[in-house]
Amino acid sequence: MQITRLKKIIGFVLSVLFVLVMKDIPLIELQAIPKQINLNETDIVAVNNDALFGKFIELKTKNQNKENTTLQFELFGLFPIRSVRANIVDKDLVYVGGNPVGFSLNSEGLIVVGANSVLTKSGRVDTLKNSNVEVGDIIIEIEGQKITKTEDAEAVINIKENEGKNLQIKAVRKNKEIMLNLTPALDAQTNRYKMGLWVRDDAAGVGTLTFVKKDNLRFGALGHPICDIDTKVPFSVHDGKMYSSNIIGIKKGTSGIPGELKGLFLRGQKAEGNVEKNDEFGVFGYVNKESKILNEELLYKIGGRLTARPGKAKIRAGLEGHAVEEYDIEIIKTNYQNVSKQKSMVIRVTDKRLLSKTGGIVQGMSGSPILQNGKVVGAVTHVFVNDPKKGFGVYLDWMIGE
C-alpha cells in the first residue's frame, strides 16, 4: 500500500517537473533556428549565461572547426533536442557602412516594360497580340543569341534569315526560364524590323552601404533588391557600378506618407566598386582596394541570428552630404526565422536628432547597418508607412553569405 502511494507521489512530482520544464523551454524558438547560422564563441557563452532558451537548455559545440561546427541544444546538458550547423566567425570582421551610395546597373537581359505598336505600310501592328510575351519578362536570348542590350535584339531580328520570322525567345519569368515567341513587324519609316516592345536594359538606385568584408572586400547594401521602376520586378543584373552618393535633401516622413533621402551621384565618375548581384537581400559585389569608402577604424564583428535581441541598438546613416553618424534605436521584436526572409526584426527609432530631421525611417536608409553589443546584427529594410518611427530589419545572416 505504501509502495503504491509512494509511486503516485513520485509520479505526481515528475509530472509537475515535466510541466515546469516544458513551460520554460521555448520550443518554437528552438525549431525556428536555421539549419546553418553564423556566430561567435562569445555568442555561445551568452546563450548559456543569459539562459536565452530557458534555464534547462545548455548549448554545446561538437566537431568544432571554423566552417563546420555542430551546435547541440541539450536538456539538462545531457539529452540532445536540436542540432544545427554553424560558421564560427570570431576572426571575421567587416567594415561597417552607413554611407549613402548610388548604383548603376546593367541588366542580364531586356526587361519588357510595355507594348509599343509598330507603324507598318499596312497600318499599326500590335506584335504582342499574337505573342505570349508579357510585361515583366526578361528576354535573355533570341533565336539562340544572347541578349544583354537593346542593340543586341535589334541586330538579331534584322538578320536576313530572321526577317519576318516567328522568333523563339528565351526569357525569365518569376525566376524561371521559359520559351516564348514573337513575330517582329517591319517599320515603314526605317524599313527595319521591330519587336513592338518597350524594353529597359539598365537601372539606377540610391541606398545605404551595410558592410564590406575585411578579408575579400565583398560588400552588401540595401537589404532588399533594386526593382524595375515600371514592372516592380527585381532587376536582373549582368554587371554594374557602385558610386559614392551625396545627400542633398530630406523629405520628412509622416503617417501614411513615406519620407525620402534625396541623393545624387554621377555615373562615369570613379566608381567605389563593382556590382555582380541584386537579390531579395540587397545589392552585392566587391569594393575597389583604393576606395575611400572604407574606414579602417570601423571594424566590427559579425553578429549572427542568435545575437540580435530586443533592446537598445544603433544604426549608422548619412543624412547630409557624405557624412555618416550613429543614431539610437530599439529592437522591439526578433522574429522566428528558420528560412531566410527580409523582415527579421522590428525596430523603433528613439534618437531625437534623427526624428527631428527625418521623422524616423525614410526611403534611402535601406541598408543602414544595425549595431548591437559591438556587432553588426542586421540592416534596415522597410519603414512602417503608418508609423515612420518603426520599420523592419533583416538579419545579417541572410546578407553575409550572398
Rosetta blueprint (number, residue, H / E / L):
1 M L
2 Q H
3 I H
4 T H
5 R H
6 L H
7 K H
8 K H
9 I H
10 I H
11 G H
12 F H
13 V H
14 L H
15 S H
16 V H
17 L H
18 F H
19 V H
20 L H
21 V H
22 M H
23 K H
24 D H
25 I L
26 P L
27 L H
28 I H
29 E H
30 L H
31 Q H
32 A H
33 I L
34 P L
35 K L
36 Q E
37 I E
38 N E
39 L E
40 N L
41 E H
42 T H
43 D H
44 I H
45 V H
46 A H
47 V H
48 N H
49 N H
50 D L
51 A L
52 L L
53 F L
54 G L
55 K L
56 F L
57 I E
58 E E
59 L E
60 K E
61 T E
62 K E
63 N L
64 Q L
65 N L
66 K L
67 E L
68 N L
69 T E
70 T E
71 L E
72 Q E
73 F E
74 E E
75 L E
76 F L
77 G L
78 L L
79 F E
80 P E
81 I E
82 R E
83 S E
84 V E
85 R E
86 A E
87 N E
88 I E
89 V L
90 D L
91 K L
92 D L
93 L E
94 V E
95 Y E
96 V E
97 G L
98 G L
99 N L
100 P E
101 V E
102 G E
103 F E
104 S E
105 L E
106 N E
107 S E
108 E E
109 G E
110 L E
111 I E
112 V E
113 V E
114 G E
115 A E
116 N L
117 S L
118 V E
119 L E
120 T E
121 K L
122 S L
123 G E
124 R E
125 V E
126 D L
127 T H
128 L H
129 K H
130 N H
131 S L
132 N L
133 V L
134 E L
135 V L
136 G L
137 D L
138 I E
139 I E
140 I E
141 E E
142 I E
143 E L
144 G L
145 Q E
146 K E
147 I L
148 T L
149 K L
150 T H
151 E H
152 D H
153 A H
154 E H
155 A H
156 V H
157 I H
158 N L
159 I L
160 K H
161 E H
162 N H
163 E L
164 G L
165 K L
166 N L
167 L E
168 Q E
169 I E
170 K E
171 A E
172 V E
173 R E
174 K L
175 N L
176 K E
177 E E
178 I E
179 M E
180 L E
181 N E
182 L E
183 T L
184 P L
185 A E
186 L E
187 D L
188 A L
189 Q L
190 T L
191 N L
192 R L
193 Y E
194 K E
195 M L
196 G L
197 L E
198 W E
199 V E
200 R E
201 D E
202 D E
203 A E
204 A E
205 G E
206 V E
207 G E
208 T E
209 L E
210 T E
211 F E
212 V E
213 K E
214 K L
215 D L
216 N L
217 L L
218 R E
219 F E
220 G E
221 A E
222 L E
223 G L
224 H L
225 P L
226 I L
227 C E
228 D L
229 I L
230 D L
231 T L
232 K L
233 V L
234 P E
235 F L
236 S L
237 V E
238 H E
239 D E
240 G E
241 K E
242 M E
243 Y E
244 S E
245 S L
246 N E
247 I E
248 I E
249 G E
250 I E
251 K E
252 K L
253 G L
254 T E
255 S L
256 G L
257 I E
258 P L
259 G L
260 E E
261 L E
262 K E
263 G E
264 L E
265 F L
266 L L
267 R L
268 G L
269 Q L
270 K L
271 A L
272 E L
273 G E
274 N E
275 V E
276 E E
277 K E
278 N E
279 D E
280 E L
281 F L
282 G E
283 V E
284 F E
285 G E
286 Y E
287 V E
288 N L
289 K L
290 E L
291 S L
292 K L
293 I L
294 L L
295 N L
296 E L
297 E L
298 L L
299 L E
300 Y E
301 K E
302 I E
303 G L
304 G L
305 R L
306 L L
307 T L
308 A L
309 R L
310 P L
311 G E
312 K E
313 A E
314 K E
315 I E
316 R E
317 A E
318 G E
319 L E
320 E E
321 G E
322 H L
323 A E
324 V E
325 E E
326 E E
327 Y E
328 D E
329 I E
330 E E
331 I E
332 I E
333 K E
334 T E
335 N L
336 Y L
337 Q L
338 N L
339 V L
340 S L
341 K L
342 Q L
343 K L
344 S L
345 M E
346 V E
347 I E
348 R E
349 V E
350 T L
351 D L
352 K H
353 R H
354 L H
355 L H
356 S H
357 K H
358 T H
359 G L
360 G L
361 I L
362 V L
363 Q E
364 G L
365 M L
366 S L
367 G L
368 S L
369 P E
370 I E
371 L E
372 Q E
373 N L
374 G L
375 K E
376 V E
377 V E
378 G E
379 A E
380 V E
381 T E
382 H E
383 V E
384 F E
385 V L
386 N L
387 D E
388 P E
389 K E
390 K E
391 G E
392 F E
393 G E
394 V E
395 Y E
396 L H
397 D H
398 W H
399 M H
400 I H
401 G L
402 E L
